[in-house]
Amino acid sequence: AQQKAEEARMAEEARMAEEKTNRSAKKQWYQRRVRGRRKELLKKKELLNKKQKKLEWLKKLEWLKKKELLNKKQRKKRIAKQKAEEARIAEQRAEEAKIAEQRA
């Protein structure tokens, strides 16, 4: 009976040890899987960040181009206005000169 009890205890210990190694193997497998998944997610995140930055940069570039174009248009308008004003003043002066000439 004692021998049977000893065998049962040994068998139980062996089963426990095997279960423990299985558990540790499962744990290691899970950790490897999680680590791999984390790396994948990190790569995806970095790629997304790169794409986002590129998009932002392109938008900024587009905005700068539009602004530059707007500035050109505004400059043209301003110059045209200035020329028109100068022409009007010249005309006014010519009128004044004619009037002065008529008086003299």
C-alpha positions in Angstrom: 0.0 0.0 0.0 2.9 2.3 0.9 4.5 1.5 -2.5 1.2 2.3 -4.3 0.9 5.6 -2.4 4.6 6.4 -3.3 3.9 5.6 -7.0 0.7 7.7 -7.0 2.7 10.6 -5.4 5.4 10.3 -8.0 2.9 10.1 -10.8 1.2 13.3 -9.4 4.6 15.1 -9.2 5.4 14.1 -12.8 2.0 15.3 -14.0 2.4 18.6 -12.1 5.9 19.1 -13.5 4.6 18.4 -17.0 1.7 20.8 -16.5 4.1 23.4 -15.3 6.4 23.1 -18.4 3.3 23.2 -20.6 2.1 26.3 -18.8 5.5 28.0 -19.2 5.6 26.9 -22.9 2.2 28.4 -23.4 3.2 31.6 -21.6 6.4 31.9 -23.7 4.4 31.3 -26.9 1.8 33.9 -25.8 4.6 36.4 -25.0 6.3 35.8 -28.3 3.0 36.3 -30.1 2.2 39.5 -28.2 5.7 40.8 -28.8 5.4 40.1 -32.5 2.0 41.7 -32.6 3.3 44.8 -30.8 6.1 45.1 -33.3 3.6 44.9 -36.2 1.4 47.5 -34.6 4.4 49.8 -34.0 5.5 49.4 -37.6 1.9 50.2 -38.8 1.8 53.2 -36.5 5.1 54.5 -37.7 4.0 54.0 -41.4 0.8 55.8 -40.6 2.7 58.7 -39.0 5.0 58.9 -42.0 2.0 59.0 -44.3 0.3 61.6 -42.1 3.4 63.8 -42.0 3.7 63.5 -45.8 0.1 64.5 -46.2 0.5 67.4 -43.9 3.6 68.5 -45.7 1.8 68.3 -49.1 -1.2 70.2 -47.7 1.2 72.9 -46.4 2.9 73.0 -49.8 -0.4 73.4 -51.6 -1.4 76.1 -49.1 1.9 77.9 -49.7 1.4 77.7 -53.5 -2.2 79.1 -53.2 -1.0 81.9 -51.0 1.8 82.7 -53.4 -0.7 82.8 -56.3 -3.0 85.0 -54.2 -0.2 87.3 -53.4 0.7 87.5 -57.1 -2.9 88.3 -58.1 -3.1 90.9 -55.3 0.2 92.5 -56.3 -1.0 92.7 -59.9 -4.3 94.4 -58.8 -2.4 96.7 -56.5 0.0 97.7 -59.3 -2.9 98.2 -61.7 -4.7 100.4 -59.1 -1.5 102.4 -58.6 -1.1 103.0 -62.3 -4.7 104.0 -62.7 -4.3 106.4 -59.8 -1.1 107.9 -61.3 -2.9 108.2 -64.7 -5.8 110.0 -63.0 -3.5 112.4 -61.2 -1.5 113.1 -64.4 -4.8 113.8 -66.2 -5.9 116.1 -63.3 -2.6 118.0 -63.5 -3.0 118.3 -67.3 -6.5 119.7 -66.8 -5.1 122.2 -64.2 -2.3 123.2 -66.6 -4.9 123.7 -69.4 -7.0 125.9 -67.1 -3.9 127.8 -66.0 -2.9 128.2 -69.6 -6.3 129.5 -70.6 -6.2 132.1 -67.8 -2.8 133.3 -68.9 
